[in-house]
Amino acid sequence: VCPGLPTLEFADVTADMYPLQTKLYYICDPGYDREGGAYPGIQCESEQQGAVWKYKGFKCFDKKKLSSTALRKELELAQQPEREPKSPAPHKQEDLPEFRQKDFCGPPKTIPHASISLPQRYYVGQVLHFKCQAGYDKRHPTSGNRTCKEVNGKAIWTPLDMRCTNDS
């Protein structure tokens, strides 16, 4: 397990790949609520074909549409196949020599009217992409990566040489 992620003010954090055991949670967008009893969590697990996300059928519905007809229609829309997430950029073998591609899950599938919260735990091998939010990207560099690596038996985050500010 990696140490806590140092915060970077005014930056968005994303990832293309997640190591085994990573847990993520869906959060319904404002104005939407999850279907009663639906578990929002997913986990990256190992299967014979490689690492895959385990889903529990999470859905969000519009709070304003409480009539049974509107709710049924909303659920039908949510059951239609979601658009496939963009393929992550291929990682060269030398990028993470101690890890195999099959030990990582790609981006989780999109759920209508929901977003993914950042994981509470990160594992060795995780690469995170930082990008300054619009209006806070006046100084270069405005993006960068941090990787959780094991160095001398200890998990550390690689340095990130960027600062997000709206100073001129």
C-alpha positions as CSV (number, residue, x, y, z in Angstrom):
1,V,0.0,0.0,0.0
2,C,1.3,3.5,-0.9
3,P,1.5,6.4,1.6
4,G,-1.3,9.0,1.5
5,L,-1.4,11.0,-1.7
6,P,0.1,14.5,-1.2
7,T,-2.5,17.1,-2.1
8,L,-2.0,19.6,-4.9
9,E,-4.3,22.6,-4.8
10,F,-6.3,23.5,-7.9
11,A,-5.4,20.3,-9.8
12,D,-7.5,17.4,-11.2
13,V,-6.2,13.9,-10.7
14,T,-6.9,11.0,-13.1
15,A,-5.6,7.5,-13.8
16,D,-5.6,5.3,-16.9
17,M,-4.8,2.1,-15.0
18,Y,-5.4,0.7,-11.5
19,P,-3.5,-2.1,-9.8
20,L,-5.2,-5.2,-8.4
21,Q,-7.2,-4.7,-5.2
22,T,-8.0,-1.0,-5.9
23,K,-11.5,-0.1,-4.7
24,L,-13.4,2.8,-6.3
25,Y,-16.9,4.2,-5.6
26,Y,-19.5,5.7,-7.9
27,I,-21.2,8.9,-6.7
28,C,-24.5,10.1,-8.3
29,D,-24.4,13.5,-9.8
30,P,-26.3,16.3,-8.1
31,G,-30.1,15.8,-8.6
32,Y,-29.7,12.1,-8.9
33,D,-29.9,9.3,-6.4
34,R,-28.7,5.7,-6.4
35,E,-31.2,2.9,-6.8
36,G,-32.2,1.6,-3.3
37,G,-29.8,-1.0,-2.0
38,A,-27.4,-0.6,-4.9
39,Y,-23.7,-0.9,-3.8
40,P,-21.6,1.9,-5.3
41,G,-18.3,0.1,-5.0
42,I,-16.2,-1.7,-7.6
43,Q,-12.9,-3.6,-7.2
44,C,-10.0,-4.5,-9.5
45,E,-9.6,-8.3,-9.2
46,S,-7.6,-11.0,-10.9
47,E,-9.4,-13.4,-13.2
48,Q,-8.0,-16.0,-15.7
49,Q,-8.0,-13.5,-18.5
50,G,-6.3,-10.8,-16.4
51,A,-7.4,-7.9,-14.1
52,V,-11.0,-6.9,-14.3
53,W,-13.4,-4.6,-12.5
54,K,-16.1,-6.4,-10.4
55,Y,-19.4,-4.5,-10.7
56,K,-22.6,-4.8,-8.7
57,G,-25.2,-3.1,-11.0
58,F,-25.0,0.4,-9.7
59,K,-27.5,2.9,-11.2
60,C,-28.5,6.6,-10.6
61,F,-32.0,8.0,-11.2
62,D,-33.4,11.5,-11.4
63,K,-34.9,12.4,-8.0
64,K,-37.6,14.6,-9.7
65,K,-38.9,11.7,-11.8
66,L,-40.5,9.6,-9.1
67,S,-43.5,8.3,-11.1
68,S,-43.2,4.6,-11.9
69,T,-43.3,5.2,-15.7
70,A,-40.5,7.8,-15.6
71,L,-38.4,5.6,-13.2
72,R,-38.9,2.6,-15.4
73,K,-37.8,4.6,-18.5
74,E,-34.8,6.0,-16.6
75,L,-33.8,2.4,-15.6
76,E,-34.2,1.2,-19.2
77,L,-31.8,3.9,-20.3
78,A,-29.3,3.0,-17.6
79,Q,-29.4,-0.6,-18.8
80,Q,-28.4,0.2,-22.3
81,P,-24.7,-0.5,-23.1
82,E,-22.5,2.3,-21.9
83,R,-20.0,3.9,-24.2
84,E,-16.7,2.2,-23.9
85,P,-14.1,4.3,-22.1
86,K,-11.1,5.5,-24.1
87,S,-8.3,2.9,-24.2
88,P,-5.5,3.9,-21.9
89,A,-2.3,4.9,-23.6
90,P,-0.2,1.7,-24.0
91,H,2.5,1.5,-21.4
92,K,5.9,0.3,-22.6
93,Q,7.3,-2.7,-20.7
94,E,10.2,-0.5,-19.5
95,D,7.8,2.0,-17.9
96,L,6.9,-0.5,-15.1
97,P,9.3,-3.4,-15.5
98,E,8.3,-5.1,-12.3
99,F,4.6,-5.2,-13.3
100,R,2.7,-7.0,-16.0
101,Q,-0.1,-5.3,-18.0
102,K,-2.5,-8.1,-16.8
103,D,-2.1,-6.9,-13.2
104,F,-3.9,-3.6,-13.9
105,C,-7.5,-2.7,-14.7
106,G,-8.2,-0.1,-17.3
107,P,-10.6,2.8,-16.6
108,P,-13.9,1.7,-15.0
109,K,-17.0,1.9,-17.2
110,T,-19.1,5.0,-17.2
111,I,-22.4,5.0,-15.4
112,P,-25.1,7.5,-16.6
113,H,-25.4,10.4,-14.1
114,A,-22.5,9.2,-11.9
115,S,-18.8,9.9,-11.4
116,I,-16.0,8.0,-9.7
117,S,-14.4,9.2,-6.4
118,L,-10.7,8.9,-6.0
119,P,-9.5,5.7,-4.2
120,Q,-8.8,5.8,-0.5
121,R,-5.8,3.5,-1.0
122,Y,-3.2,3.3,-3.8
123,Y,-0.9,0.4,-4.5
124,V,2.6,0.1,-5.8
125,G,2.6,0.6,-9.6
126,Q,-0.2,3.2,-9.6
127,V,0.4,6.1,-12.0
128,L,-1.6,9.3,-11.4
129,H,-2.0,12.2,-13.9
130,F,-2.2,15.7,-12.5
131,K,-3.5,18.7,-14.6
132,C,-4.1,22.2,-13.4
133,Q,-7.8,23.3,-13.5
134,A,-8.8,26.0,-16.0
135,G,-7.8,29.4,-14.6
136,Y,-5.0,27.9,-12.4
137,D,-2.7,27.0,-15.3
138,K,-0.6,30.2,-15.7
139,R,2.8,28.7,-14.9
140,H,4.5,25.8,-16.7
141,P,4.5,22.9,-16.3
142,T,0.7,22.6,-15.9
143,S,0.5,18.8,-15.9
144,G,2.6,15.9,-14.6
145,N,2.6,12.3,-13.3
146,R,3.3,10.7,-9.9
147,T,4.0,7.0,-9.6
148,C,3.9,4.9,-6.5
149,K,7.2,2.9,-6.4
150,E,8.9,0.6,-4.0
151,V,12.4,2.0,-3.2
152,N,14.5,0.1,-0.7
153,G,11.5,-1.9,0.6
154,K,9.4,1.3,1.1
155,A,6.5,2.6,-1.0
156,I,6.9,6.2,-2.1
157,W,5.4,8.7,-4.5
158,T,7.7,10.1,-7.2
159,P,8.1,13.9,-7.1
160,L,5.8,16.1,-9.0
161,D,7.3,19.3,-10.4
162,M,4.3,21.5,-11.0
163,R,2.3,24.1,-9.1
164,C,-1.2,25.3,-10.0
165,T,-1.8,29.0,-9.5
166,N,-3.7,31.8,-11.1
167,D,-0.9,34.3,-10.3
168,S,0.5,36.0,-13.4
